[in-house]
Amino acid sequence: MNADYKIGQLSVSPLVLGGNVFGWTADKPTSFAVLDAYTDGGGNTIDTADAYSAWVEGNKGGESETVIGEWLAARGSSVRDNVVIATKVARHPDHMGLAPATIKAACEDSLRRLRTDRIDLYYTHFDDESVEVSDIIGTLDELVKEGKVREIAASNIAPTRLAESLAFSDREGLARYVALQPHYNLVSRDTYEGELAALAQRESLAVLPYYALASGFLTGKYRPGEAAPEGARTGKAAQYLATERGQRVLAALTTVANAHQCAEATVALAWLAAQPTVAAPIASARTVDQLPALMAVADLRLTTEELRLLTEASA
């Protein structure tokens, strides 16, 4: 893969591997195979959350972290020292919200499941406006000072609260958010573009978008007039397919993909990677076969005309 992007003291590869499927639609052996293929291919950043995958019947949350932890333990310290592990706090059923005691307890549980002594990038998964910014940042700063967390970041947060958090860190000289993880892709632009994007640019935050492939819709496997493939995310993708905008985006993706003889997923990720403030998109692979198209984003550079075509189709 191409050169990594610097986020604080971390070096993040051009594609961040989403861990939401581990322990959900990818069993342990498959998850290990995907993680091996990703790191063997030069990828170094794995994104998960303590809540993954509590939404699945029979799961309690923490399944993804557990699988990643077992993989890290099996592969040894040389692998751990060369990967960036990102996880999140606020939505585990046992640790809801961002009260100081909740953050501390959730962090300990994540460390235990991940079988590691530090979390490289620790996100507030969803903001908790019942807790003062000073309490959230103060607690995260304590974790950084204790060496349990290296860098902190935010996801799913309003611009006003994000600005308030950054200002508090600056004023008090405490740990500061270095990254932002918003919902952002070719068919969901208003979830990031505008005030939040302007703030990220102004404050030099690295942006790592989630749902980068819109629940698989932007892979091109869903087509008008064709039966949707079976899968855990089929419903969400079908909603995009039912819109004129979604069909315009698919047509534009196919045009650009054909020009480069690559997959639509690669083009969708490359569009994201080319947007201001975006450091690296996050995408998950349920099987090893899905991985090459994702990792190819590192080598695809879209022309100005291709970027314009995609941007206009998604307007």
Secondary structure, DSSP 8 states (H G I E B T S, - for coil): ----EEETTEEE-SSEEE-TTBTTTB-HHHHHHHHHHHHHTT--EEE--TTTTTTSTT--S-HHHHHHHHHHHHH-HHHHTT-EEEEEEBEETTEES--HHHHHHHHHHHHHHHT-S-EEEEEESS--TTS-HHHHHHHHHHHHHTTSEEEEEEES--HHHHHHHHHHHHHHT---EEEEE-B-BTTB-TTTTTHHHHHHHHTT-EE--BSTTTTTGGGT---TTS----STTHHHHHHHHTSHHHHHHHHHHHHHHHHHTS-HHHHHHHHHHTSTTB---EE--SSGGGHHHHHGGGG----HHHHHHHHHHT-
